[in-house]
Amino acid sequence: MRNFVWIVAAGLALAACGGGERVTRGYVAPGPSFANGPIKNACLGSDRSARNPRLCGCIQSVADSSLSNSEQRLAVTFFKDPHRAQEIRQSDRPNHERMWTNYKAFTNRAEQICRGL
């Protein structure tokens, strides 16, 4: 349960970041042209006060390089139903285990890259 809370908190922390462009481990966070997609739309539709098109576009850009299209669609369901994330995390299905591993890596990377936007 603690891991679930941590993952949800990390996801929420992504939406709470704010500021300017950042260089992380040699990677420059995307500039004015940000990615569009399901994660960005879910981010913009969230109730987090710090959400903005630049941050949500950055998160989408990281998702595009970290998650498959089907993994992104599944991750979007976590915004509407956080319990779904718990179900996927605890699932023994190989595709869910793989998705959760990729999702954790995605949230960690997005937090590093998009912090300050």
C-alpha positions in Angstrom: 0.0 0.0 0.0 2.9 2.4 0.8 4.3 1.9 -2.8 0.9 2.7 -4.2 0.7 5.9 -2.2 4.2 6.9 -3.2 3.4 6.3 -6.9 0.2 8.4 -6.7 2.1 11.1 -4.8 4.8 11.1 -7.5 2.2 11.5 -10.2 0.5 14.3 -8.3 3.9 16.0 -7.8 4.4 16.1 -11.5 1.2 18.1 -11.8 2.3 20.4 -9.0 5.6 21.6 -10.5 6.0 25.0 -11.9 8.8 27.3 -13.3 11.1 27.5 -16.4 13.1 25.3 -18.7 15.5 22.8 -17.1 18.4 20.7 -18.2 18.6 17.3 -16.5 21.3 14.8 -17.2 22.2 16.3 -20.5 18.5 16.3 -21.6 16.9 19.7 -22.2 13.2 19.7 -21.4 11.2 20.3 -24.5 10.8 24.0 -25.5 7.8 25.7 -26.9 6.6 22.8 -29.1 5.3 20.2 -26.7 3.8 16.9 -27.4 0.0 16.4 -27.5 -1.7 13.2 -26.5 -3.8 11.4 -23.9 -1.5 12.1 -20.9 -1.4 15.8 -21.7 -5.2 15.9 -22.0 -5.6 14.1 -18.7 -3.1 16.3 -17.0 -4.8 19.5 -18.3 -8.2 18.0 -17.1 -6.9 17.4 -13.6 -7.8 19.5 -10.7 -4.1 20.4 -9.8 -3.7 24.2 -9.6 -0.2 24.2 -11.1 -1.2 22.4 -14.3 -0.4 24.3 -17.5 0.0 23.4 -21.1 3.8 23.6 -20.9 4.1 21.2 -18.0 1.5 18.8 -19.3 3.1 18.8 -22.8 6.4 18.0 -21.2 4.9 15.1 -19.3 3.3 13.9 -22.6 6.7 14.1 -24.3 8.3 11.9 -21.7 5.3 9.5 -22.0 5.8 9.3 -25.7 9.4 8.1 -25.2 8.6 5.9 -22.2 5.2 4.3 -22.7 3.5 2.6 -25.6 0.2 4.0 -26.8 -1.8 1.3 -25.0 0.2 2.0 -21.8 -0.6 5.7 -22.1 -4.3 4.9 -22.5 -4.2 2.7 -19.4 -2.3 5.4 -17.4 -5.0 7.9 -18.3 -7.5 5.8 -16.4 -5.4 6.4 -13.2 -6.4 10.1 -13.3 -10.1 9.2 -13.2 -9.9 6.1 -11.0 -6.8 5.9 -8.7 -7.9 2.4 -7.6 -7.2 1.2 -11.1 -3.5 1.9 -10.6 -3.6 -0.3 -7.5 -5.2 -3.1 -9.4 -2.6 -2.9 -12.2 0.2 -2.7 -9.6 -1.0 -5.8 -7.8 -1.9 -7.8 -11.0 0.0 -10.9 -11.8 -0.7 -10.6 -15.5 2.7 -10.2 -17.4 1.5 -7.2 -19.4 0.3 -5.4 -16.2 3.7 -6.1 -14.5 5.5 -4.8 -17.6 3.2 -1.7 -17.7 3.7 -1.0 -14.0 7.5 -1.2 -14.4 7.4 1.2 -17.4 5.0 3.5 -15.6 7.2 3.8 -12.5 10.2 4.6 -14.8 8.0 7.1 -16.7 6.9 9.0 -13.5 10.5 9.2 -12.2 11.8 10.4 -15.5 9.0 12.9 -16.0 9.5 14.3 -12.5 13.2 14.9 -13.3 12.8 16.4 -16.7 9.6 18.4 -16.2 10.3 19.8 -12.8 10.2 23.6 -12.8 7.9 24.0 -15.8 
